[in-house]
Amino acid sequence: MRDPEFQTSDPADPGDPQLKKFQKELSAGTVSLALLAVLGAAEEPMYGYQIAKKLERFGDGVLSGKQSALYPVLRNLGASGLLDSHVEPSMSGPPRRYYRLTSAGRTALQDWTAAWRATRDSVDSVLEGLMP
């Protein structure tokens, strides 16, 4: 009988629990960086649905189809002083909360982008050096 601790699973299987855990850990910081990037490129404040649509268009799965995951991250970034927000009435529904980067948010975007690129390059270097 095989020891279940050492059983391997198919990494291509989307139901693989180890892959899901790894993807969740990876997405924790990358969603924040992607949100800062979207808002940093915006010419004016954006509301959540606009941000989600931009991420769908350019983010290639950053949110994994879970728009609801966007709002807690926006609140956390706001609580950290990286975003300002305000509410405006909407002609087509409930009031909308608009977000924009603060100066601390712009600094964080630059710093986090540099950290992301350094990490990506480092991991790529290891993978390219070790993988056949």
Order of alpha helices (4+ residues) and beta strands (2+ residues): alpha-beta-alpha-alpha-beta-beta-alpha
